[in-house]
Amino acid sequence: MPRDLALQVLNRLDLSPAFPDRDLERAFQQKPNFAERDRAFAMHLVQGVLRWRLRLDWIIQESLRFSFDKIDPPILNILRIGVHQIFFMDRVPDAAAVDEAVNQAKAIGRRHVVGTVNGILRNICRRKDQVCFPRREADPIGYLSVYYSYPVWLVEKWIKELGTDAAEHLLEAGNEIPPLVVRTNTQRVDRVRLIRLLKEEGVMGRPTSYSPEGIRIDGLKGSVTRLKSFQGGLFQVQGEAAQISSHLLFAGPGEAILDLCAGLGGKSTHLAQLTGCRARIVALDINHGRLVRLSQSSRRLGISSIEPVAGDAGNHSSHLFRGTFDKILIDGPCSGLGVISRHPDGKWSRDENDIRRLAQLQKDILNQAVPLLRKGGTMLYVTCTLSKEENEGVVKDFLRENSGMAVEDLRDLAPAWCTGLIDDHGFFKTFPHIHKMEGFFGALFTKRNTR
């Protein structure tokens, strides 16, 4: 049952925070006969509970006659799944949500709390239209935190940096279910033809607003990997902001390019595509498993110009290579606050200490990269976060520590289709509530041609 699978994943996340999408995918692999409809339902439940967890907990707490802290975590997740269906899934009858929650409580051997689960959820159903959130006038931070389901520290941070109105729009945008966006593999097909081929497979696609290779997918039933166009290497799943960032390295054929935090290789394969597979691209990552998946994607896309290398970008990476590179891309490990709509667990797995720690790691990686860049070469620093400490703050500290590096004004360099995404300081910057894509930041550096 999809509800049971969702409960298993949520319980595992409580014990050991991880990537819920991958956890679900592993669970699906163990159940090969699981229907696509059930897979989608389980995914929707997990993502929904993570997205709305604080509001769900508020609703549950309002209905209790005892302390919220006395609810065991597995029972709390059963309640969260039930409340999410009651408030956010119109196609599920309230009675069915309650009955299934009661069955889950019975199944995990907690018969003494079955009546409690039943009573709490039935009470919530009766009072569905009477939920009292914190009063906005008296407690604006508390209201925004509970109503939009974000931790208080993050609400306060965004209000401080963006203002109340913009922060609220950003909170709202982060709760929207993001579309599936793919990148056309222009080595094999153009975007117009790919959209036509997708339509023949029963999938509607339309061009993205900015990226010249991007396609927004609508009406996909089941996994994207089942599509013949995917299996034939005609596209790669990649968000629009990530696609745009690769263009800002301005890589060309014949160059030596280093992707210093390659991950699964979305940007490495895009750089190969942009250079017509006529550049040498070294993809470094600390995780061997990610490099294996990068190699698999490269083969599917028909790309042979990428050299995967295992190594730690933040620990003496300058000693891993003898020569220098013309271009370096650093998609640094960050707090991921720009991709909360896709990874809602990031709301709860990060805090202010993480931001400070990650900002230092990003500076370490940038400093390690400087000796690997030739004089006159360029280096692009990219994050998928909106945190100023990890973005403008890192740039400022990096320039202060590296007098031989200069930051470029992307307003003078970016292609015409991208100029609306460059801010007044010359940085690439996107916001979910403004640009309808992930929140990204990018800064381009040049190594001065001086001794």
DRENVO-240230 format. One record per residue (C-alpha): x, y, z. Coordinates in steps of 0.25 Angstrom, whole numbers, plus 2048, in hexadecimal, padded with zeros to 3 digits. Each point is the difference from the previous one (the first is absolute). Example, Ala and Ser with C-alpha at 12.3 -4.5 7.8 and 13.67 -1.06 7.14 Angstrom:
% DRENVO-240230
rec east = 831; north = 7EE; up = 81F
rec east = 806; north = 80E; up = 7FE
***
This chain:
% DRENVO-240230
rec east = 800; north = 800; up = 800
rec east = 805; north = 80E; up = 7FD
rec east = 7FD; north = 805; up = 80D
rec east = 808; north = 7F6; up = 807
rec east = 80C; north = 802; up = 7F7
rec east = 7FF; north = 80F; up = 803
rec east = 7FF; north = 7FD; up = 80F
rec east = 80D; north = 7F8; up = 7FF
rec east = 808; north = 80B; up = 7F9
rec east = 7FB; north = 80A; up = 809
rec east = 804; north = 7F8; up = 80C
rec east = 80E; north = 7FD; up = 7FA
rec east = 802; north = 80F; up = 7FE
rec east = 7FD; north = 802; up = 80F
rec east = 80B; north = 7F7; up = 804
rec east = 80A; north = 804; up = 7F5
rec east = 7FE; north = 80C; up = 7F7
rec east = 803; north = 7FD; up = 7F2
rec east = 7FA; north = 802; up = 7F2
rec east = 7F1; north = 7FC; up = 800
rec east = 800; north = 7FF; up = 7F1
rec east = 80B; north = 7F6; up = 800
rec east = 7FA; north = 7F8; up = 80C
rec east = 7F3; north = 7FF; up = 7F8
rec east = 807; north = 7FC; up = 7F4
rec east = 807; north = 7F4; up = 807
rec east = 7F3; north = 7FC; up = 806
rec east = 7F9; north = 800; up = 7F2
rec east = 80B; north = 7F7; up = 7FB
rec east = 7FD; north = 7F6; up = 80B
rec east = 7F2; north = 800; up = 7FB
rec east = 801; north = 7FF; up = 7F1
rec east = 7F1; north = 7FD; up = 7FF
rec east = 7FC; north = 80D; up = 807
rec east = 7F6; north = 807; up = 7F6
rec east = 804; north = 80E; up = 7FB
rec east = 7F4; north = 806; up = 806
rec east = 804; north = 7FB; up = 80E
rec east = 80E; north = 805; up = 7FE
rec east = 7FB; north = 80E; up = 7FD
rec east = 7F7; north = 7FF; up = 80C
rec east = 80B; north = 7FC; up = 80A
rec east = 80A; north = 80B; up = 7FA
rec east = 7F5; north = 80A; up = 802
rec east = 7FD; north = 7FC; up = 80E
rec east = 80F; north = 801; up = 804
rec east = 803; north = 80D; up = 7F9
rec east = 7F3; north = 806; up = 805
rec east = 803; north = 7FC; up = 80F
rec east = 80E; north = 806; up = 7FF
rec east = 7FB; north = 80C; up = 7F9
rec east = 7F4; north = 803; up = 80A
rec east = 806; north = 7F9; up = 80C
rec east = 7FF; north = 80D; up = 80A
rec east = 7F2; north = 803; up = 7FC
rec east = 7FC; north = 7F2; up = 801
rec east = 806; north = 7FF; up = 80E
rec east = 7F9; north = 80D; up = 804
rec east = 7F2; north = 7FA; up = 7FC
rec east = 803; north = 7F3; up = 807
rec east = 805; north = 808; up = 80D
rec east = 7F3; north = 808; up = 800
rec east = 7F8; north = 7F4; up = 801
rec east = 807; north = 7F9; up = 80B
rec east = 7FC; north = 7FF; up = 80F
rec east = 80E; north = 7FC; up = 804
rec east = 80F; north = 805; up = 7FD
rec east = 804; north = 7FF; up = 7F1
rec east = 80D; north = 7FB; up = 804
rec east = 7FA; north = 7F3; up = 806
rec east = 7FD; north = 7FB; up = 7F2
rec east = 80A; north = 7F5; up = 7FB
rec east = 806; north = 804; up = 7F3
rec east = 7FA; north = 7F4; up = 7F8
rec east = 7F2; north = 804; up = 805
rec east = 803; north = 80F; up = 7FD
rec east = 803; north = 7FC; up = 7F1
rec east = 7F3; north = 7F8; up = 7FF
rec east = 7F9; north = 80D; up = 805
rec east = 808; north = 809; up = 7F6
rec east = 7FC; north = 7F7; up = 7F5
rec east = 7F2; north = 800; up = 804
rec east = 7FF; north = 80F; up = 802
rec east = 807; north = 802; up = 7F3
rec east = 7F5; north = 7F8; up = 7F8
rec east = 7F5; north = 808; up = 808
rec east = 805; north = 80E; up = 7FD
rec east = 808; north = 7FE; up = 7F3
rec east = 7FB; north = 7F5; up = 7F8
rec east = 7F1; north = 802; up = 7FB
rec east = 7FF; north = 7F3; up = 7F9
rec east = 802; north = 7F8; up = 80D
rec east = 7F3; north = 800; up = 808
rec east = 802; north = 804; up = 80F
rec east = 7FB; north = 7F3; up = 805
rec east = 809; north = 7F8; up = 7F7
rec east = 80C; north = 808; up = 806
rec east = 7FC; north = 7FD; up = 80E
rec east = 7FD; north = 7F1; up = 7FD
rec east = 80E; north = 7FE; up = 7FA
rec east = 807; north = 807; up = 80B
rec east = 7F9; north = 7F7; up = 80A
rec east = 804; north = 7F4; up = 7F8
rec east = 80E; north = 805; up = 800
rec east = 800; north = 802; up = 810
rec east = 7FB; north = 7F1; up = 801
rec east = 80A; north = 7FB; up = 7F6
rec east = 80C; north = 805; up = 808
rec east = 7FB; north = 7FA; up = 80D
rec east = 7FB; north = 80C; up = 807
rec east = 7F2; north = 7FC; up = 803
rec east = 800; north = 808; up = 80D
rec east = 801; north = 80D; up = 7F7
rec east = 7F6; north = 7FB; up = 7F5
rec east = 7F5; north = 807; up = 807
rec east = 808; north = 80D; up = 802
rec east = 804; north = 800; up = 7F2
rec east = 7F1; north = 7FE; up = 7FC
rec east = 7FB; north = 80B; up = 80A
rec east = 80B; north = 80A; up = 7FC
rec east = 7FD; north = 7FF; up = 7F1
rec east = 7F1; north = 800; up = 801
rec east = 801; north = 80C; up = 809
rec east = 809; north = 807; up = 7F5
rec east = 7F6; north = 7FC; up = 7F5
rec east = 7F4; north = 807; up = 808
rec east = 808; north = 80C; up = 803
rec east = 806; north = 801; up = 7F2
rec east = 7FC; north = 80E; up = 7FD
rec east = 803; north = 806; up = 80E
rec east = 80F; north = 7FF; up = 801
rec east = 806; north = 80C; up = 807
rec east = 80E; north = 804; up = 7FC
rec east = 808; north = 80A; up = 807
rec east = 7FA; north = 80E; up = 7FF
rec east = 807; north = 807; up = 7F5
rec east = 7FF; north = 80D; up = 806
rec east = 805; north = 7FC; up = 80E
rec east = 80B; north = 7F6; up = 7FB
rec east = 803; north = 802; up = 7F1
rec east = 80D; north = 7F7; up = 801
rec east = 7F8; north = 7F5; up = 807
rec east = 7F5; north = 801; up = 7F6
rec east = 809; north = 7FF; up = 7F4
rec east = 807; north = 7F4; up = 806
rec east = 7F4; north = 7F8; up = 803
rec east = 7F7; north = 804; up = 7F4
rec east = 80B; north = 7FD; up = 7F6
rec east = 807; north = 7F6; up = 808
rec east = 80E; north = 805; up = 801
rec east = 80A; north = 801; up = 80C
rec east = 800; north = 80D; up = 808
rec east = 80E; north = 803; up = 7FD
rec east = 7FE; north = 7FF; up = 7F1
rec east = 7F4; north = 809; up = 800
rec east = 808; north = 80A; up = 808
rec east = 80C; north = 7FF; up = 7F7
rec east = 7F8; north = 802; up = 7F3
rec east = 7F8; north = 80C; up = 806
rec east = 80D; north = 806; up = 804
rec east = 806; north = 7FE; up = 7F2
rec east = 7F4; north = 802; up = 7F7
rec east = 7F5; north = 808; up = 808
rec east = 7F3; north = 7FA; up = 805
rec east = 7F8; north = 800; up = 7F3
rec east = 80B; north = 7FA; up = 7F8
rec east = 803; north = 7F5; up = 80A
rec east = 7F2; north = 7FC; up = 801
rec east = 7FF; north = 7FE; up = 7F1
rec east = 80D; north = 7F8; up = 801
rec east = 7FA; north = 7F7; up = 80B
rec east = 7F4; north = 7FE; up = 7F7
rec east = 808; north = 7FD; up = 7F4
rec east = 808; north = 7F6; up = 808
rec east = 7F4; north = 7F8; up = 803
rec east = 7FC; north = 7FE; up = 7F1
rec east = 802; north = 7F3; up = 7FA
rec east = 80B; north = 802; up = 7F5
rec east = 7FE; north = 7FC; up = 7F2
rec east = 809; north = 7F6; up = 7F9
rec east = 80A; north = 807; up = 7F8
rec east = 80A; north = 7F9; up = 7F6
rec east = 80C; north = 805; up = 7F7
rec east = 800; north = 7FD; up = 7F2
rec east = 80C; north = 7F8; up = 7FB
rec east = 803; north = 809; up = 7F4
rec east = 80B; north = 7F6; up = 7FC
rec east = 7F5; north = 7F7; up = 7FB
rec east = 7F3; north = 808; up = 7FF
rec east = 7FB; north = 80F; up = 800
rec east = 7F6; north = 805; up = 80A
rec east = 7F4; north = 801; up = 7F6
rec east = 802; north = 7F2; up = 7FB
rec east = 801; north = 7FA; up = 80E
rec east = 7F3; north = 807; up = 804
rec east = 7FA; north = 7F9; up = 7F4
rec east = 806; north = 7F3; up = 804
rec east = 7FB; north = 801; up = 80E
rec east = 7F2; north = 803; up = 7FC
rec east = 800; north = 7F3; up = 7F8
rec east = 803; north = 7F9; up = 80D
rec east = 7F4; north = 807; up = 806
rec east = 808; north = 80A; up = 808
rec east = 7FE; north = 80F; up = 7FE
rec east = 80C; north = 809; up = 800
rec east = 802; north = 80F; up = 7FE
rec east = 80C; north = 809; up = 800
rec east = 805; north = 805; up = 80D
rec east = 800; north = 80F; up = 801
rec east = 80F; north = 803; up = 800
rec east = 809; north = 7F3; up = 7FD
rec east = 801; north = 7FE; up = 7F1
rec east = 801; north = 7F1; up = 802
rec east = 7F5; north = 7FF; up = 80B
rec east = 7F3; north = 7F9; up = 7FF
rec east = 7F5; north = 800; up = 80B
rec east = 7F9; north = 7F3; up = 800
rec east = 7F1; north = 7FE; up = 803
rec east = 7F7; north = 7F4; up = 801
rec east = 80B; north = 7F6; up = 803
rec east = 7FA; north = 7F3; up = 805
rec east = 80B; north = 7F7; up = 807
rec east = 80F; north = 802; up = 800
rec east = 807; north = 808; up = 7F6
rec east = 80A; north = 7F5; up = 7FE
rec east = 7F5; north = 7F7; up = 7F9
rec east = 800; north = 80A; up = 7F4
rec east = 807; north = 7FB; up = 7F3
rec east = 805; north = 80F; up = 7FE
rec east = 807; north = 7FF; up = 80E
rec east = 805; north = 7F2; up = 7FD
rec east = 805; north = 805; up = 7F3
rec east = 808; north = 80B; up = 806
rec east = 7F8; north = 80B; up = 7FB
rec east = 7FF; north = 808; up = 80D
rec east = 805; north = 801; up = 80E
rec east = 7F8; north = 804; up = 80C
rec east = 805; north = 80D; up = 805
rec east = 7FA; north = 80C; up = 806
rec east = 7FF; north = 80D; up = 7F8
rec east = 809; north = 808; up = 809
rec east = 80B; north = 7F5; up = 800
rec east = 7FF; north = 800; up = 7F1
rec east = 802; north = 80F; up = 7FF
rec east = 80C; north = 800; up = 809
rec east = 809; north = 7F7; up = 7F7
rec east = 7FE; north = 80B; up = 7F5
rec east = 807; north = 80A; up = 809
rec east = 80D; north = 7F9; up = 800
rec east = 801; north = 803; up = 7F1
rec east = 807; north = 7F3; up = 7FD
rec east = 806; north = 7FD; up = 7F2
rec east = 805; north = 7F5; up = 7F8
rec east = 80F; north = 7FC; up = 802
rec east = 800; north = 805; up = 80F
rec east = 804; north = 7F9; up = 80C
rec east = 7F4; north = 801; up = 80A
rec east = 7FF; north = 7FB; up = 80E
rec east = 7F2; north = 7FE; up = 807
rec east = 805; north = 800; up = 80E
rec east = 7F4; north = 7FB; up = 807
rec east = 7F9; north = 7F8; up = 7F5
rec east = 7F6; north = 7F8; up = 808
rec east = 7F7; north = 7F8; up = 7F6
rec east = 806; north = 807; up = 7F4
rec east = 7F5; north = 809; up = 7FC
rec east = 809; north = 80C; up = 7FD
rec east = 80B; north = 7F7; up = 7FB
rec east = 7F8; north = 7FA; up = 7F5
rec east = 7FA; north = 80E; up = 7FD
rec east = 80E; north = 806; up = 7FE
rec east = 804; north = 7F4; up = 7F7
rec east = 7F3; north = 803; up = 7F8
rec east = 803; north = 80F; up = 7FF
rec east = 80E; north = 7FD; up = 7FB
rec east = 7FC; north = 7F6; up = 7F6
rec east = 807; north = 7F5; up = 808
rec east = 80D; north = 807; up = 7FB
rec east = 805; north = 804; up = 80E
rec east = 808; north = 7F8; up = 80A
rec east = 7F6; north = 800; up = 80D
rec east = 805; north = 7FA; up = 80D
rec east = 7F5; north = 7FD; up = 80A
rec east = 804; north = 800; up = 80E
rec east = 7F8; north = 7FB; up = 80B
rec east = 802; north = 7FA; up = 80E
rec east = 7F5; north = 7F5; up = 7FF
rec east = 804; north = 7F4; up = 7F7
rec east = 7F1; north = 7FC; up = 7FE
rec east = 7FD; north = 80E; up = 7FA
rec east = 80B; north = 7FE; up = 7F6
rec east = 7FB; north = 7F3; up = 7FC
rec east = 7F2; north = 806; up = 7FD
rec east = 807; north = 80B; up = 7F9
rec east = 807; north = 7F6; up = 7F7
rec east = 7F3; north = 7F9; up = 7FD
rec east = 7F9; north = 80D; up = 7FC
rec east = 80C; north = 804; up = 7F7
rec east = 7FE; north = 7F3; up = 7F9
rec east = 7F1; north = 802; up = 7FE
rec east = 802; north = 80E; up = 7FB
rec east = 80C; north = 7FB; up = 7F6
rec east = 80A; north = 809; up = 807
rec east = 80E; north = 7FB; up = 801
rec east = 808; north = 80C; up = 804
rec east = 7FF; north = 800; up = 80F
rec east = 80A; north = 7FA; up = 809
rec east = 7FA; north = 7FC; up = 80E
rec east = 80A; north = 802; up = 80B
rec east = 7FE; north = 7FC; up = 80F
rec east = 805; north = 80A; up = 809
rec east = 7FD; north = 80B; up = 80B
rec east = 7FE; north = 80E; up = 7FB
rec east = 802; north = 806; up = 80D
rec east = 80D; north = 7F8; up = 804
rec east = 80D; north = 803; up = 7F8
rec east = 7F8; north = 7FE; up = 7F3
rec east = 80C; north = 809; up = 7FA
rec east = 809; north = 7F4; up = 802
rec east = 7F7; north = 7F7; up = 7F8
rec east = 804; north = 806; up = 7F2
rec east = 80D; north = 804; up = 7FA
rec east = 7FC; north = 80A; up = 7F6
rec east = 7F6; north = 80B; up = 800
rec east = 7F2; north = 802; up = 7FA
rec east = 7FA; north = 80B; up = 7F7
rec east = 7F3; north = 7FF; up = 807
rec east = 7FB; north = 7FB; up = 80E
rec east = 7F2; north = 7FE; up = 804
rec east = 7FD; north = 800; up = 80F
rec east = 7F2; north = 7FC; up = 804
rec east = 803; north = 800; up = 80E
rec east = 7F9; north = 7F8; up = 80B
rec east = 7F6; north = 809; up = 806
rec east = 7F4; north = 801; up = 809
rec east = 7F6; north = 7FE; up = 7F4
rec east = 7F7; north = 80B; up = 805
rec east = 7FD; north = 803; up = 7F1
rec east = 7FA; north = 7F2; up = 7FD
rec east = 7F7; north = 7FE; up = 80C
rec east = 7F4; north = 7FE; up = 7F6
rec east = 807; north = 7F4; up = 7FB
rec east = 807; north = 7FC; up = 80D
rec east = 7F6; north = 804; up = 80B
rec east = 808; north = 7F8; up = 80A
rec east = 80B; north = 80B; up = 7FF
rec east = 7F7; north = 808; up = 809
rec east = 802; north = 7F7; up = 80C
rec east = 80E; north = 7FB; up = 7FD
rec east = 807; north = 80D; up = 800
rec east = 803; north = 80B; up = 80A
rec east = 808; north = 80D; up = 802
rec east = 80C; north = 7F8; up = 804
rec east = 800; north = 7F8; up = 7F3
rec east = 800; north = 80D; up = 7F8
rec east = 80C; north = 805; up = 807
rec east = 807; north = 7F2; up = 7FF
rec east = 7FD; north = 7FF; up = 7F1
rec east = 804; north = 80E; up = 7FD
rec east = 80E; north = 7FD; up = 806
rec east = 800; north = 7F3; up = 7F8
rec east = 7FD; north = 808; up = 7F3
rec east = 80B; north = 809; up = 803
rec east = 80A; north = 7F5; up = 802
rec east = 7FC; north = 7FA; up = 7F2
rec east = 801; north = 80D; up = 7F9
rec east = 80E; north = 802; up = 806
rec east = 804; north = 7F2; up = 7FC
rec east = 7FC; north = 803; up = 7F2
rec east = 808; north = 80C; up = 7FE
rec east = 80D; north = 7F9; up = 7FD
rec east = 7F9; north = 7F7; up = 7F6
rec east = 7FC; north = 80C; up = 7F7
rec east = 809; north = 805; up = 7F6
rec east = 803; north = 80F; up = 7FF
rec east = 7F5; north = 807; up = 7F8
rec east = 7F7; north = 7F4; up = 803
rec east = 7F2; north = 801; up = 806
rec east = 7F9; north = 7F9; up = 80B
rec east = 7F1; north = 800; up = 803
rec east = 7FB; north = 7FE; up = 80E
rec east = 7F1; north = 7FB; up = 801
rec east = 7F7; north = 7FD; up = 80B
rec east = 7F1; north = 7FC; up = 801
rec east = 7FE; north = 808; up = 80D
rec east = 7FB; north = 80E; up = 803
rec east = 808; north = 802; up = 80C
rec east = 809; north = 80C; up = 7FF
rec east = 80B; north = 7FA; up = 809
rec east = 802; north = 7F5; up = 7F6
rec east = 7FE; north = 809; up = 7F4
rec east = 805; north = 80F; up = 800
rec east = 807; north = 7FE; up = 80D
rec east = 808; north = 7F4; up = 7FB
rec east = 804; north = 809; up = 7F3
rec east = 804; north = 80C; up = 809
rec east = 809; north = 7F7; up = 809
rec east = 806; north = 7F8; up = 7F4
rec east = 804; north = 80D; up = 7F9
rec east = 806; north = 806; up = 80D
rec east = 809; north = 7F3; up = 802
rec east = 803; north = 7FF; up = 7F1
rec east = 806; north = 80D; up = 7FA
rec east = 803; north = 7F9; up = 7F3
rec east = 7F1; north = 7FD; up = 7FD
rec east = 7F6; north = 80A; up = 7FB
rec east = 7F1; north = 7FF; up = 7FF
rec east = 7F9; north = 803; up = 7F3
rec east = 7F3; north = 807; up = 7FD
rec east = 7F7; north = 7F6; up = 7FA
rec east = 7F8; north = 80C; up = 7FB
rec east = 80B; north = 802; up = 7F5
rec east = 801; north = 7F2; up = 7FC
rec east = 7F3; north = 7F8; up = 802
rec east = 7F8; north = 7FC; up = 7F3
rec east = 7F4; north = 809; up = 7FD
rec east = 7F6; north = 7F6; up = 805
rec east = 807; north = 7FF; up = 80D
rec east = 802; north = 80F; up = 804
rec east = 7F3; north = 801; up = 808
rec east = 806; north = 7F6; up = 80A
rec east = 80C; north = 808; up = 803
rec east = 7FF; north = 80A; up = 80C
rec east = 805; north = 80E; up = 802
rec east = 80E; north = 7FA; up = 805
rec east = 802; north = 7F8; up = 7F4
rec east = 7FD; north = 7F3; up = 806
rec east = 7F6; north = 7F5; up = 7FB
rec east = 7F5; north = 7FF; up = 809
rec east = 7F2; north = 7F9; up = 7FF
rec east = 7F5; north = 7FF; up = 80A
rec east = 7F4; north = 7F6; up = 800
rec east = 7F6; north = 80B; up = 802
rec east = 805; north = 809; up = 7F5
rec east = 805; north = 7F7; up = 7F5
rec east = 7F8; north = 7F4; up = 803
rec east = 80D; north = 7F7; up = 801
rec east = 80A; north = 7FB; up = 80A
rec east = 807; north = 80B; up = 808
rec east = 80E; north = 800; up = 7FB
rec east = 80C; north = 80A; up = 801
rec east = 80C; north = 801; up = 7F7
rec east = 80D; north = 808; up = 800
rec east = 80B; north = 800; up = 7F5
rec east = 80E; north = 802; up = 804
rec east = 80D; north = 802; up = 7F7
rec east = 80E; north = 7FD; up = 804
rec east = 808; north = 80D; up = 7FD
rec east = 80B; north = 7FF; up = 7F6
rec east = 80A; north = 805; up = 809
rec east = 80D; north = 7FA; up = 807
***
